[in-house]
Amino acid sequence: MRNLLYGAIFLGVLVACQREPGYKITGSVPGTPDGMKVYLYNWNTPVDSGVVKGGKFVLTGKVDVPVRYQLWVDLSPDKNMEYEKDMRGSDIFVDNTDIRYETPSIDSLASRMSFHRKEVKGEVLITGSPVHDLYLKYKEEIRPYSNRSSEAWNEYLKVYHIPALDGVFNTREGLALAREMQEAQKEMKKIQWDFITGNPTSPVSIDIAQNMMYSSKLSKAEMDKLLQAIDPYLHNAPAYKELQKSMEGFYPVAIGEKFKDIEVVNEEGKTVHLADYVKPGQYNMVEFWASWCGPCRGEIPHLRHVYEAYGKGENAFNMISVSIDDKESDWKKALKEENMKWIQLCDLKGWKGEVINKYKIQGVPFCLILDKEGRIIDHGVRGSELDLVLIDLLGDRYEE
């Protein structure tokens, strides 16, 4: 009898050991109504789902390599359009382990869509995933600098950006806060590089590299270095392939690249080339914008301010605005309203035009700063960030 008992125990252990590997996410989200669905998303694509009962849920599956997903609780099953849905959740790195996902309540989860956002009360606790533990360690290291940048940005909005909309320029305060943000971002970039080179086999490194693509200004050589820093073990992972795709999209605006010539229309309605207006031997700015873009229009008072200080006279900063309006009447109306005295051009094909096809920009406003040989030395700078660039290149021409 004893031998039979030992045999049954041994067989049970053997079966357990031979169980197909995979993840099991056991969740606790008190306050969630029964029947609500929980999803694992790979960005915009759902890859797994479960149902909440008694504030609990379980998700099971398998990943080829650990991957960053988003876990969302859908509180609006009656809504079909994505923008209407009230979905709450957070990022989670999933590997083939038993993972616990615990929150004090449903109100501890952030909203997916900005217009559903509510005050988050409490934090999510994710345990059992070594990859997620590593991600949390990275987040803790970078947090002081991220907070420093965010605090400076919030102060910048109050002190500089909002007054500038009405033509009031608190230049010195804006410059000081822009420097604060730059210093914090410089520290974050160092932490990111160190993490990636120190953890080449971790999928967290792919995620950080993707973030660097959008937050840092890199040359093609630096982009290639980022790719090479990721271990070949991860090269077939979808996230790595997405990173490669992102980099290809940034190549046209990489630091050090020569600007790309495009066909545009001038104010007289004549088809011309951007290259006709980029002046060799001077620093140039190409500002992409549109009449329908609120942030673009909000930046124009500052650009007028820049033009008065740097855009005229000897050693001028050559400013070129290129609209992506597809209606000439809208563009011309905005030009009349905004009184922009520098060069004005338009790619009347909008999102299907050469601005998008050749530069791969994903939104406006977006600017390129070109050196005297027409190579990109900075991009995406606005407000006091642009002022800092100009001061470095041409000296401080703003009045005290």
N, C-alpha and C positions, 0 to 999 in steps of 0.2 A: 504493500500500500504506500509505504514511504517512498519507494522507488518511483511509483506512478506519480506521486505528488511532485517530486523533484523533476520528473520528466515533463510534467505539464508546465511547471514554472520555467524550465529551460526552453521549452517550445515557445512559450509566450514571449520570453526575452528575445529569442531568435527572430520571431515574427516582427517584434518591435524594431529590432536592429535592421531588418530588411525593408522597413516601411519606406515608401518612395519619399525622397527628401523634398521639402517645400516649406513655404511660410504658413504660419497660422497667426493671424492678428486677432487677438481677443480684446474687444473694446468695451469701454464703459462711458456712456455719455448721458448722465441723469437728466431728466427733464425732456428728453426726446419722445414724442408721441410714438406709440406702438405702430408698426407698419411702415414707418419711414425707411427709405432705402439709404444705404451707405455705399459709396463708390470709391474705388481706387482709380484715379485718372493718371494717364501719362500725358500731362498738359491738357490738351483738349479732347483726348480720346479715353473713354472709360475702358478699363481692362479687367475689372472684377467688381462684384457687387454683393451685398447682403442686406438683411432686413433687421431693423431694431425691434427688440421685444424686451420690455422691462428695463429699458435704458441700456441694454446690452446688444452686442453684435459679434459675429465671427466671420472673418474672411480667410479663405484658404486658397493656395495656389502655388505656383513655382516660378522662379525667375532664373534665367540663365546666368546672369551676373547680378550682384546687388544694384538696385536702381532707385533713383529718386522719383517717388510718386507724390500725388496730392490726394489726401483722403478727405472726401466731402460727404457731409450728411445733407440730404435733400429734404428741406422742410416745406417744399412747394410742389408736391406731386401733381397738382392740378394745372401747373403752368408748363407750357411746351417750349416757349422761346427761352433761349439761354439767358438773355438779359433780364427776363422776368423772374428767374428762379432765385429763391433764397437758399443758398447752399453755404454751409459752415464747415470749416475744417482747417487743415494745416498740411505742410510738407511732411513727408515721412520717407526715410530711406529703408527699403525693404530688402532683406536677404532671407535665405531659406532657414529661418529660425522661428522659435515661438516668441512673438512680440506682443507686448501689452500696450494698449493705447487708452489712457485714462484721463478724464477731465472732471473737475468739480461739477460742471453742468454744461448744458448745450450753449449757454452764454459765455463759456470759456473759449469758444471757437470763433475765429475771425470769419467774416463774410467774404465770399468769393468776389462779388460785385460791389463796387464802391458805393452805389446808392442804396445797398441793403446794410451798410456797415452800422454796427451798434457798438456800444462800449463793451470791451472784452473784460470779463471778470474771472480772474484765475488763469492758470497756465495748463497747457497740455503736458502730460508726462508720458514719454515713450521709452520703454525699456525692453531689453532682450535682443536688440539689433546692434551688433558691434559697429556696423557702418554708421548708423544713426548716432551712436555714442561719439564717434570720431567727428561727425558733423557738428554736434553740440560743442565739442571741445574747440573746434575752429571758430564757431560763432561766439563763444565766450572770449576768445583771444582778440577777435576783431571788434567786439561790442564797444569798448571805450572810444575807439576812433570813429565808429559808425555813429554813435550817439553824439560825439563832438561835431561831426559833419552835419547831422540833422539839426542840432541846436543852433549852429551857425546859420544854416539855411533858413530856419524859421525866423530867426532874428533879421536876416537879410531881407526876407519878404516884407517885414514891417518897416525896417529902417530905410531900405533902398527901393525895392521893386514897386511897392504900392505907391509911394510918393512919385516915382519916376513916370508912372502912368499919367500923372497930371503935370508932368514937366518940371518936377522938383527933384533935383539930383543931389543927394547927400553923398557926394563922391568919396570922401575920405572914409566915412563909415562903411560904405559899400566895399571899398578896396580892402579894408581891414578884415571884413567878414569873408570876402572871397579868398584872401590869403589863408584864413583859418580853415576854410573848406579844402583848399588845395593841400595844405600840410597834412590834414587828416587823411585825405585820399591817397597821398603819397605813402603814408604809413600803412594804410590798408593794402595798397598794391604790393608792398614789400612782404607783408604777412601772407598774402595770396601766393606770391611766387615761392616763398619758403615752404608753404604747405604743399604745393603741387610737386616741387622737386623732392620733398621729403616723403611724399606718399604717392608715388607714381602708379601703384596698382589699385588705388582706391577710387571708386566711382565718385566720391566727394570731390576729387581733384578735377574731374570733368565738369562738374557743376560749377566749381569756382572759376575754372577757365572760361566757361560760358559767361559768367558774370563779369569777368575781366574784359571780355570783348565789348561789352556795353558800357562799362564804367571807366575804362582806361583808354588812352589813345596810343595805339601801337603801330609800329612799322610792320611791313610784311615779314621781315626777319624775326621780329618778336612774336608774331602770330605763329610762324613756323616752329619757333622754339617752344611755344606752348604746346603745340601738337606733339612734338617730339618728346616732351617731358612726360607724356602719358604712356604708360607701359603697353607694349603690343598685346598683352593679355586682354585689354579693354577695347582694342581697335574695331572689333566687330559689334560692339555694343551700340544700340540705337542712339544713345546719348552722345557717343563719340562721333558718330556720323553726322548728327545734328550740329555738333561743334564745328566740324569741317565745313558744313554748309554755311554756318554763320560767318566763318572766317572768309569764305569766298565772297560773301555779300559785303564784307568790310574792305576787301582789297582796293576798290576804287577810291576810297577815302583814307587809306592807310598813310601814316606819317612818312613823308619822303617821296610819295608818288607825285608824278607830274599831273596837273589838272587835265581833264578830258574835255576836248572841244565838243560843243554841241550846236546844233542849229536852233536859233530862237528868232523872235520877232522884236523889233525895236518899237519905240513909241510912234514912229511914223508908219508902222505897219509893214515895214520892209523885212524880208528874211535875211538875217545876218548870222555871224558866228560869234560865240562867246570869246573866242581867241582874238577877235577884232577889238575887244574892249579890255582884255587883261594886259596891263602895261608892263613890259619888261623893264627891269631896273628899279621897279617900285614894289612895295608891299601891296598886295591886293586882297580884297575880301569878296567872295561870292556868297550872297545871302539868298537861299531858297525860301520862298514864302508863298502865301496865297491870300487873296482878299477875304475868303470865307474863314480863315484861320484866326481865331481869337488871340492865341498867344503870339502869333506873328504881328498882328496889329498892335498888341500890347508892347511889343519890343520896339516899334518904330519911333516913339518919342526918344528913346535912348539912342537909336541910330542917328536921328537928327542931331542930337547932342554930340555924338562922335564926329559927325561930318563937320560941324562947326569948329571943333577943336583940331581935327586931324585930316579932314578931307579936302582942304584948300591950301593953295600956296606952294612954297618950295618944300620938297620932300614930303609930298602929300600921300595920304593913305587912300588908294584907289578903291572906291566902293561900288559894287555892282549888285543890284538886286535882280533876281530871276524868279518871276512868278510862275506857278504851275496852274494858274486859272485856265479853264478850258473855254471861258466866255470872255471875249475881248472887252465887251461892255463892262463887265464886273471889274476887270483889271483897271480899265481906264477910270472908272468911277472912284476906285480906291486910291489911285494915283492923285486924283484931284483932291480928294478928302485929306490925304496924308501929307501932301506937300513935300515929297521926297526929291531933293534937288540933285542927287547923284544919278548914276546910270541906271536906267530901268529897262529891263528886257522881260520877255514872257515866252514860255513854252506852252503854246495854246492847246497842246494835246493832253494836258493834265497828267493823270496817273499812268497814261499810256505813252507819254512822251519820252524824249531823250534824257531829261533830268533823272527820271526814275530808272530807265533802262540802262543808262551808262553809269550813274552814280549809286544806284541801288539804295537810295535813301528811303527810310521807312516812315518818315514824318517830317513836318515842317513846324516851326522854323528850324533851319539847319544851315550852318555857314561853313565855308572853307577859308582858312587864312593861308595865303600863298606867299612864298618868299620871292626874292627878286628874279629868280629863274623859273617861277611858276610852279614850284613844288609845294606840296601841302606841309605846313609846319604846325598847324593846329586845326581843330574843327569843333563844331557844336558849342562854341562859347557864346554866352549872352550876358548882357548887363555888365556888371563889374568884372566878370571873367574876361570879357573882351577888353575892357579898360586895362587890366593887368597885362595882357598880351601886347597892347599898343605901347604901354609905358616901357616894357622890356625892349621893344623893337625900335621905338622912335622917341623915347623920352617922355617925361610927364608934361603934357601941354594943358592940363586942366588948371583953372584958376584956384588958388587957395581959398 
